[in-house]
Protein backbone atom coordinates (compact mmCIF):
# COMPACT_ATOMS: atom_id res chain seq x y z
CA UNK A 1 0.00 0.00 0.00
CA UNK A 2 1.37 3.37 -0.95
CA UNK A 3 1.15 5.99 1.79
CA UNK A 4 1.48 9.14 -0.27
CA UNK A 5 0.79 10.27 -3.82
CA UNK A 6 2.06 13.62 -5.14
CA UNK A 7 -0.73 16.05 -5.97
CA UNK A 8 0.08 15.92 -9.67
CA UNK A 9 -0.18 12.13 -9.49
CA UNK A 10 -3.57 12.38 -7.77
CA UNK A 11 -4.81 14.70 -10.52
CA UNK A 12 -3.51 12.51 -13.33
CA UNK A 13 -5.05 9.33 -11.89
CA UNK A 14 -8.35 11.07 -11.18
CA UNK A 15 -8.45 12.52 -14.70
CA UNK A 16 -7.72 9.11 -16.17
CA UNK A 17 -10.48 7.53 -14.10
CA UNK A 18 -12.99 10.26 -14.90
CA UNK A 19 -12.20 9.91 -18.61
CA UNK A 20 -12.94 6.19 -18.33
CA UNK A 21 -16.12 7.13 -16.45
CA UNK A 22 -17.13 9.34 -19.36
CA UNK A 23 -16.85 6.35 -21.67
CA UNK A 24 -18.79 4.23 -19.17
CA UNK A 25 -21.64 6.74 -19.39
CA UNK A 26 -21.79 6.03 -23.12
CA UNK A 27 -21.76 2.26 -22.51
CA UNK A 28 -24.47 2.50 -19.85
CA UNK A 29 -26.74 4.58 -22.08
CA UNK A 30 -26.18 2.95 -25.46
CA UNK A 31 -25.48 -0.73 -24.87
CA UNK A 32 -28.93 -1.68 -23.51
CA UNK A 33 -30.50 0.22 -26.42
CA UNK A 34 -28.48 -1.73 -28.96
CA UNK A 35 -26.62 1.37 -30.15
CA UNK A 36 -22.97 1.69 -31.12
CA UNK A 37 -20.71 2.75 -28.25
CA UNK A 38 -18.24 4.27 -30.72
CA UNK A 39 -20.33 6.35 -33.13
CA UNK A 40 -21.69 8.96 -33.08
CA UNK A 41 -19.60 11.01 -30.68
CA UNK A 42 -21.13 12.52 -27.54
CA UNK A 43 -24.13 14.72 -28.23
CA UNK A 44 -27.20 16.21 -26.58
CA UNK A 45 -29.87 13.50 -26.18
CA UNK A 46 -32.65 15.95 -27.14
CA UNK A 47 -31.36 18.15 -29.98
CA UNK A 48 -28.54 15.75 -31.00
CA UNK A 49 -26.00 18.58 -31.31
CA UNK A 50 -22.47 17.24 -31.02
CA UNK A 51 -20.66 18.42 -27.91
CA UNK A 52 -17.57 20.55 -28.34
CA UNK A 53 -14.28 19.47 -26.80
CA UNK A 54 -14.58 21.92 -23.91
CA UNK A 55 -18.09 20.67 -23.15
CA UNK A 56 -16.98 17.04 -23.11
CA UNK A 57 -14.35 17.35 -20.38
CA UNK A 58 -15.28 14.88 -17.61
CA UNK A 59 -17.00 16.50 -14.60
CA UNK A 60 -15.87 20.03 -15.57
CA UNK A 61 -17.86 20.03 -18.80
CA UNK A 62 -21.13 19.48 -16.94
CA UNK A 63 -20.25 22.20 -14.43
CA UNK A 64 -19.29 24.55 -17.27
CA UNK A 65 -22.67 24.00 -18.91
CA UNK A 66 -24.43 24.29 -15.53
CA UNK A 67 -26.20 21.01 -16.20
CA UNK A 68 -27.95 22.17 -19.38
CA UNK A 69 -27.39 21.86 -23.11
CA UNK A 70 -25.95 25.08 -24.51
CA UNK A 71 -28.13 24.84 -27.62
CA UNK A 72 -31.60 23.64 -26.57
CA UNK A 73 -31.23 24.21 -22.79
CA UNK A 74 -32.45 20.68 -22.01
CA UNK A 75 -31.31 19.51 -18.57
CA UNK A 76 -28.36 17.08 -18.50
CA UNK A 77 -28.60 14.43 -15.80
CA UNK A 78 -26.27 14.92 -12.84
CA UNK A 79 -25.51 11.21 -13.03
CA UNK A 80 -23.04 11.85 -15.85
CA UNK A 81 -20.53 13.82 -13.73
CA UNK A 82 -21.25 11.61 -10.71
CA UNK A 83 -20.26 8.48 -12.64
CA UNK A 84 -17.15 10.23 -13.92
CA UNK A 85 -16.18 11.42 -10.44
CA UNK A 86 -16.93 8.01 -8.89
CA UNK A 87 -14.71 6.28 -11.43
CA UNK A 88 -11.92 8.74 -10.76
CA UNK A 89 -12.20 8.12 -7.01
CA UNK A 90 -12.18 4.34 -7.52
CA UNK A 91 -9.03 4.64 -9.61
CA UNK A 92 -7.38 6.65 -6.82
CA UNK A 93 -8.41 4.13 -4.15
CA UNK A 94 -7.04 1.23 -6.17
CA UNK A 95 -3.75 3.02 -6.76
CA UNK A 96 -3.52 3.94 -3.09
CA UNK A 97 -4.05 0.29 -2.11
CA UNK A 98 -1.89 -1.46 -4.73
CA UNK A 99 0.54 1.22 -6.02
CA UNK A 100 2.06 0.60 -9.48
CA UNK A 101 1.36 -3.07 -10.08
CA UNK A 102 -0.46 -5.53 -12.31
CA UNK A 103 -3.23 -5.57 -9.69
CA UNK A 104 -3.78 -1.83 -10.05
CA UNK A 105 -4.28 -1.94 -13.81
CA UNK A 106 -6.36 -5.10 -13.52
CA UNK A 107 -8.66 -3.73 -10.83
CA UNK A 108 -9.13 -0.49 -12.75
CA UNK A 109 -10.57 -2.60 -15.55
CA UNK A 110 -12.56 -4.79 -13.14
CA UNK A 111 -14.14 -1.87 -11.29
CA UNK A 112 -15.04 -0.16 -14.57
CA UNK A 113 -16.86 -3.31 -15.68
CA UNK A 114 -18.66 -3.55 -12.33
CA UNK A 115 -19.78 0.08 -12.38
CA UNK A 116 -21.20 -0.22 -15.89
CA UNK A 117 -23.03 -3.45 -15.06
CA UNK A 118 -24.42 -2.13 -11.78
CA UNK A 119 -25.91 0.99 -13.35
CA UNK A 120 -27.29 -0.88 -16.37
CA UNK A 121 -28.98 -3.29 -13.97
CA UNK A 122 -30.44 -0.37 -12.01
CA UNK A 123 -31.79 1.18 -15.20
CA UNK A 124 -33.05 -1.89 -17.05
CA UNK A 125 -33.08 -4.89 -14.65
CA UNK A 126 -30.70 -6.48 -17.14
CA UNK A 127 -27.06 -7.56 -17.09
CA UNK A 128 -25.89 -7.75 -20.72
CA UNK A 129 -24.15 -10.96 -21.74
CA UNK A 130 -21.70 -8.94 -23.80
CA UNK A 131 -20.34 -7.38 -20.60
CA UNK A 132 -20.53 -10.32 -18.20
CA UNK A 133 -18.97 -12.78 -20.67
CA UNK A 134 -16.15 -10.51 -21.81
CA UNK A 135 -15.59 -9.54 -18.18
CA UNK A 136 -15.25 -13.20 -17.24
CA UNK A 137 -12.67 -13.79 -19.98
CA UNK A 138 -10.79 -10.66 -18.91
CA UNK A 139 -10.81 -11.91 -15.31
CA UNK A 140 -9.25 -15.23 -16.30
CA UNK A 141 -6.63 -13.34 -18.31
CA UNK A 142 -5.93 -11.19 -15.27
CA UNK A 143 -5.42 -14.28 -13.11
CA UNK A 144 -2.87 -15.68 -15.55
CA UNK A 145 -1.02 -12.36 -15.79
CA UNK A 146 -1.10 -11.85 -12.00
CA UNK A 147 0.38 -15.32 -11.54
CA UNK A 148 3.17 -14.46 -13.98
CA UNK A 149 4.05 -11.45 -11.79
CA UNK A 150 4.36 -13.72 -8.73
CA UNK A 151 1.18 -12.32 -7.16
CA UNK A 152 0.00 -15.86 -6.48
CA UNK A 153 1.24 -19.40 -7.00
CA UNK A 154 2.00 -19.14 -10.70
CA UNK A 155 -0.10 -18.61 -13.83
CA UNK A 156 -1.56 -22.13 -13.99
CA UNK A 157 -2.64 -22.14 -10.34
CA UNK A 158 -4.08 -18.62 -10.53
CA UNK A 159 -5.97 -19.47 -13.71
CA UNK A 160 -7.36 -22.60 -12.07
CA UNK A 161 -8.55 -20.52 -9.10
CA UNK A 162 -10.26 -18.13 -11.48
CA UNK A 163 -11.99 -20.96 -13.32
CA UNK A 164 -13.08 -22.51 -10.01
CA UNK A 165 -14.47 -19.16 -8.89
CA UNK A 166 -16.39 -18.73 -12.15
CA UNK A 167 -17.89 -22.22 -11.99
CA UNK A 168 -18.83 -21.76 -8.33
CA UNK A 169 -20.50 -18.44 -9.14
CA UNK A 170 -22.70 -19.99 -11.84
CA UNK A 171 -23.65 -23.03 -9.77
CA UNK A 172 -24.22 -21.20 -6.50
CA UNK A 173 -26.49 -18.54 -7.98
CA UNK A 174 -28.38 -20.98 -10.17
CA UNK A 175 -29.14 -23.04 -7.06
CA UNK A 176 -30.13 -19.92 -5.13
CA UNK A 177 -32.41 -18.89 -7.98
CA UNK A 178 -34.13 -22.29 -8.11
CA UNK A 179 -34.63 -22.44 -4.34
CA UNK A 180 -35.86 -18.86 -4.19
CA UNK A 181 -38.27 -19.40 -7.08
CA UNK A 182 -39.76 -22.46 -5.39
CA UNK A 183 -40.09 -20.63 -2.08
CA UNK A 184 -41.60 -17.42 -3.49
CA UNK A 185 -43.63 -18.85 -6.34
CA UNK A 186 -42.09 -16.36 -8.78
CA UNK A 187 -38.65 -15.85 -10.35
CA UNK A 188 -36.31 -14.95 -7.52
CA UNK A 189 -33.21 -13.99 -9.48
CA UNK A 190 -32.34 -13.22 -13.07
CA UNK A 191 -29.91 -15.32 -15.08
CA UNK A 192 -27.60 -12.34 -15.40
CA UNK A 193 -26.86 -12.41 -11.67
CA UNK A 194 -25.28 -15.87 -11.97
CA UNK A 195 -23.16 -14.68 -14.89
CA UNK A 196 -22.05 -11.60 -12.93
CA UNK A 197 -21.16 -13.86 -10.00
CA UNK A 198 -19.12 -16.03 -12.37
CA UNK A 199 -17.32 -12.93 -13.61
CA UNK A 200 -16.53 -11.86 -10.05
CA UNK A 201 -15.30 -15.36 -9.24
CA UNK A 202 -13.00 -15.27 -12.29
CA UNK A 203 -11.44 -12.01 -11.10
CA UNK A 204 -11.25 -12.65 -7.36
CA UNK A 205 -11.31 -16.44 -6.86
CA UNK A 206 -13.84 -18.59 -5.04
CA UNK A 207 -13.07 -17.40 -1.49
CA UNK A 208 -13.56 -13.72 -2.24
CA UNK A 209 -16.62 -14.57 -4.36
CA UNK A 210 -18.25 -16.17 -1.32
CA UNK A 211 -17.48 -13.08 0.77
CA UNK A 212 -18.83 -10.77 -1.93
CA UNK A 213 -22.02 -12.82 -2.25
CA UNK A 214 -22.50 -12.84 1.54
CA UNK A 215 -22.09 -9.08 1.73
CA UNK A 216 -24.40 -8.57 -1.25
CA UNK A 217 -27.14 -10.68 0.34
CA UNK A 218 -26.77 -8.89 3.69
CA UNK A 219 -26.83 -5.38 2.21
CA UNK A 220 -29.58 -6.31 -0.24
CA UNK A 221 -31.74 -7.68 2.56
CA UNK A 222 -31.31 -4.52 4.64
CA UNK A 223 -31.92 -2.14 1.74
CA UNK A 224 -34.83 -4.16 0.36
CA UNK A 225 -36.42 -4.51 3.79
CA UNK A 226 -36.10 -0.79 4.43
CA UNK A 227 -37.59 0.05 1.02
CA UNK A 228 -40.56 -2.25 1.67
CA UNK A 229 -41.03 -0.85 5.16
CA UNK A 230 -41.04 2.71 3.84
CA UNK A 231 -43.50 1.79 1.10
CA UNK A 232 -41.12 2.60 -1.74
CA UNK A 233 -41.54 -0.83 -3.35
CA UNK A 234 -44.02 -3.67 -3.17
CA UNK A 235 -43.08 -6.86 -1.31
CA UNK A 236 -43.14 -8.89 -4.53
CA UNK A 237 -41.52 -6.24 -6.71
CA UNK A 238 -38.21 -7.40 -8.22
CA UNK A 239 -35.10 -5.55 -7.10
CA UNK A 240 -31.86 -5.48 -9.13
CA UNK A 241 -29.23 -7.55 -7.34
CA UNK A 242 -26.30 -6.66 -9.61
CA UNK A 243 -25.44 -3.40 -7.77
CA UNK A 244 -25.20 -5.27 -4.47
CA UNK A 245 -22.93 -7.91 -6.00
CA UNK A 246 -20.76 -5.19 -7.51
CA UNK A 247 -20.54 -3.39 -4.16
CA UNK A 248 -19.60 -6.62 -2.40
CA UNK A 249 -16.89 -7.31 -4.99
CA UNK A 250 -15.38 -3.84 -4.57
CA UNK A 251 -15.44 -4.17 -0.79
CA UNK A 252 -13.68 -7.55 -0.68
CA UNK A 253 -11.09 -6.41 -3.23
CA UNK A 254 -9.86 -3.94 -0.63
CA UNK A 255 -10.68 -5.71 2.63
CA UNK A 256 -11.24 -9.37 1.75
CA UNK A 257 -7.93 -10.52 3.20
CA UNK A 258 -8.68 -8.85 6.54
CA UNK A 259 -12.19 -10.35 6.56
CA UNK A 260 -10.84 -13.85 5.90
CA UNK A 261 -8.25 -13.42 8.67
CA UNK A 262 -10.96 -12.39 11.15
CA UNK A 263 -13.15 -15.32 10.12
CA UNK A 264 -10.33 -17.85 10.51
CA UNK A 265 -9.30 -16.37 13.86
CA UNK A 266 -12.84 -16.49 15.24
CA UNK A 267 -14.12 -19.77 13.84
CA UNK A 268 -10.96 -21.79 13.16
CA UNK A 269 -8.57 -20.83 15.96
CA UNK A 270 -5.28 -22.69 16.15
CA UNK A 271 -4.94 -24.99 19.12
C-alpha positions in Angstrom: 0.0 0.0 0.0 1.4 3.4 -1.0 1.2 6.0 1.8 1.5 9.1 -0.3 0.8 10.3 -3.8 2.1 13.6 -5.1 -0.7 16.1 -6.0 0.1 15.9 -9.7 -0.2 12.1 -9.5 -3.6 12.4 -7.8 -4.8 14.7 -10.5 -3.5 12.5 -13.3 -5.1 9.3 -11.9 -8.4 11.1 -11.2 -8.4 12.5 -14.7 -7.7 9.1 -16.2 -10.5 7.5 -14.1 -13.0 10.3 -14.9 -12.2 9.9 -18.6 -12.9 6.2 -18.3 -16.1 7.1 -16.4 -17.1 9.3 -19.4 -16.8 6.4 -21.7 -18.8 4.2 -19.2 -21.6 6.7 -19.4 -21.8 6.0 -23.1 -21.8 2.3 -22.5 -24.5 2.5 -19.8 -26.7 4.6 -22.1 -26.2 2.9 -25.5 -25.5 -0.7 -24.9 -28.9 -1.7 -23.5 -30.5 0.2 -26.4 -28.5 -1.7 -29.0 -26.6 1.4 -30.1 -23.0 1.7 -31.1 -20.7 2.7 -28.3 -18.2 4.3 -30.7 -20.3 6.4 -33.1 -21.7 9.0 -33.1 -19.6 11.0 -30.7 -21.1 12.5 -27.5 -24.1 14.7 -28.2 -27.2 16.2 -26.6 -29.9 13.5 -26.2 -32.6 16.0 -27.1 -31.4 18.2 -30.0 -28.5 15.8 -31.0 -26.0 18.6 -31.3 -22.5 17.2 -31.0 -20.7 18.4 -27.9 -17.6 20.5 -28.3 -14.3 19.5 -26.8 -14.6 21.9 -23.9 -18.1 20.7 -23.2 -17.0 17.0 -23.1 -14.3 17.4 -20.4 -15.3 14.9 -17.6 -17.0 16.5 -14.6 -15.9 20.0 -15.6 -17.9 20.0 -18.8 -21.1 19.5 -16.9 -20.2 22.2 -14.4 -19.3 24.6 -17.3 -22.7 24.0 -18.9 -24.4 24.3 -15.5 -26.2 21.0 -16.2 -28.0 22.2 -19.4 -27.4 21.9 -23.1 -26.0 25.1 -24.5 -28.1 24.8 -27.6 -31.6 23.6 -26.6 -31.2 24.2 -22.8 -32.5 20.7 -22.0 -31.3 19.5 -18.6 -28.4 17.1 -18.5 -28.6 14.4 -15.8 -26.3 14.9 -12.8 -25.5 11.2 -13.0 -23.0 11.8 -15.8 -20.5 13.8 -13.7 -21.3 11.6 -10.7 -20.3 8.5 -12.6 -17.1 10.2 -13.9 -16.2 11.4 -10.4 -16.9 8.0 -8.9 -14.7 6.3 -11.4 -11.9 8.7 -10.8 -12.2 8.1 -7.0 -12.2 4.3 -7.5 -9.0 4.6 -9.6 -7.4 6.7 -6.8 -8.4 4.1 -4.1 -7.0 1.2 -6.2 -3.7 3.0 -6.8 -3.5 3.9 -3.1 -4.0 0.3 -2.1 -1.9 -1.5 -4.7 0.5 1.2 -6.0 2.1 0.6 -9.5 1.4 -3.1 -10.1 -0.5 -5.5 -12.3 -3.2 -5.6 -9.7 -3.8 -1.8 -10.1 -4.3 -1.9 -13.8 -6.4 -5.1 -13.5 -8.7 -3.7 -10.8 -9.1 -0.5 -12.8 -10.6 -2.6 -15.6 -12.6 -4.8 -13.1 -14.1 -1.9 -11.3 -15.0 -0.2 -14.6 -16.9 -3.3 -15.7 -18.7 -3.6 -12.3 -19.8 0.1 -12.4 -21.2 -0.2 -15.9 -23.0 -3.5 -15.1 -24.4 -2.1 -11.8 -25.9 1.0 -13.4 -27.3 -0.9 -16.4 -29.0 -3.3 -14.0 -30.4 -0.4 -12.0 -31.8 1.2 -15.2 -33.0 -1.9 -17.0 -33.1 -4.9 -14.7 -30.7 -6.5 -17.1 -27.1 -7.6 -17.1 -25.9 -7.8 -20.7 -24.2 -11.0 -21.7 -21.7 -8.9 -23.8 -20.3 -7.4 -20.6 -20.5 -10.3 -18.2 -19.0 -12.8 -20.7 -16.1 -10.5 -21.8 -15.6 -9.5 -18.2 -15.2 -13.2 -17.2 -12.7 -13.8 -20.0 -10.8 -10.7 -18.9 -10.8 -11.9 -15.3 -9.2 -15.2 -16.3 -6.6 -13.3 -18.3 -5.9 -11.2 -15.3 -5.4 -14.3 -13.1 -2.9 -15.7 -15.5 -1.0 -12.4 -15.8 -1.1 -11.9 -12.0 0.4 -15.3 -11.5 3.2 -14.5 -14.0 4.0 -11.4 -11.8 4.4 -13.7 -8.7 1.2 -12.3 -7.2 0.0 -15.9 -6.5 1.2 -19.4 -7.0 2.0 -19.1 -10.7 -0.1 -18.6 -13.8 -1.6 -22.1 -14.0 -2.6 -22.1 -10.3 -4.1 -18.6 -10.5 -6.0 -19.5 -13.7 -7.4 -22.6 -12.1 -8.5 -20.5 -9.1 -10.3 -18.1 -11.5 -12.0 -21.0 -13.3 -13.1 -22.5 -10.0 -14.5 -19.2 -8.9 -16.4 -18.7 -12.2 -17.9 -22.2 -12.0 -18.8 -21.8 -8.3 -20.5 -18.4 -9.1 -22.7 -20.0 -11.8 -23.6 -23.0 -9.8 -24.2 -21.2 -6.5 -26.5 -18.5 -8.0 -28.4 -21.0 -10.2 -29.1 -23.0 -7.1 -30.1 -19.9 -5.1 -32.4 -18.9 -8.0 -34.1 -22.3 -8.1 -34.6 -22.4 -4.3 -35.9 -18.9 -4.2 -38.3 -19.4 -7.1 -39.8 -22.5 -5.4 -40.1 -20.6 -2.1 -41.6 -17.4 -3.5 -43.6 -18.8 -6.3 -42.1 -16.4 -8.8 -38.6 -15.9 -10.4 -36.3 -14.9 -7.5 -33.2 -14.0 -9.5 -32.3 -13.2 -13.1 -29.9 -15.3 -15.1 -27.6 -12.3 -15.4 -26.9 -12.4 -11.7 -25.3 -15.9 -12.0 -23.2 -14.7 -14.9 -22.1 -11.6 -12.9 -21.2 -13.9 -10.0 -19.1 -16.0 -12.4 -17.3 -12.9 -13.6 -16.5 -11.9 -10.1 -15.3 -15.4 -9.2 -13.0 -15.3 -12.3 -11.4 -12.0 -11.1 -11.3 -12.7 -7.4 -11.3 -16.4 -6.9 -13.8 -18.6 -5.0 -13.1 -17.4 -1.5 -13.6 -13.7 -2.2 -16.6 -14.6 -4.4 -18.3 -16.2 -1.3 -17.5 -13.1 0.8 -18.8 -10.8 -1.9 -22.0 -12.8 -2.2 -22.5 -12.8 1.5 -22.1 -9.1 1.7 -24.4 -8.6 -1.3 -27.1 -10.7 0.3 -26.8 -8.9 3.7 -26.8 -5.4 2.2 -29.6 -6.3 -0.2 -31.7 -7.7 2.6 -31.3 -4.5 4.6 -31.9 -2.1 1.7 -34.8 -4.2 0.4 -36.4 -4.5 3.8 -36.1 -0.8 4.4 -37.6 0.0 1.0 -40.6 -2.2 1.7 -41.0 -0.9 5.2 -41.0 2.7 3.8 -43.5 1.8 1.1 -41.1 2.6 -1.7 -41.5 -0.8 -3.3 -44.0 -3.7 -3.2 -43.1 -6.9 -1.3 -43.1 -8.9 -4.5 -41.5 -6.2 -6.7 -38.2 -7.4 -8.2 -35.1 -5.5 -7.1 -31.9 -5.5 -9.1 -29.2 -7.5 -7.3 -26.3 -6.7 -9.6 -25.4 -3.4 -7.8 -25.2 -5.3 -4.5 -22.9 -7.9 -6.0 -20.8 -5.2 -7.5 -20.5 -3.4 -4.2 -19.6 -6.6 -2.4 -16.9 -7.3 -5.0 -15.4 -3.8 -4.6 -15.4 -4.2 -0.8 -13.7 -7.6 -0.7 -11.1 -6.4 -3.2 -9.9 -3.9 -0.6 -10.7 -5.7 2.6 -11.2 -9.4 1.7 -7.9 -10.5 3.2 -8.7 -8.9 6.5 -12.2 -10.4 6.6 -10.8 -13.8 5.9 -8.3 -13.4 8.7 -11.0 -12.4 11.1 -13.1 -15.3 10.1 -10.3 -17.9 10.5 -9.3 -16.4 13.9 -12.8 -16.5 15.2 -14.1 -19.8 13.8 -11.0 -21.8 13.2 -8.6 -20.8 16.0 -5.3 -22.7 16.2 -4.9 -25.0 19.1 
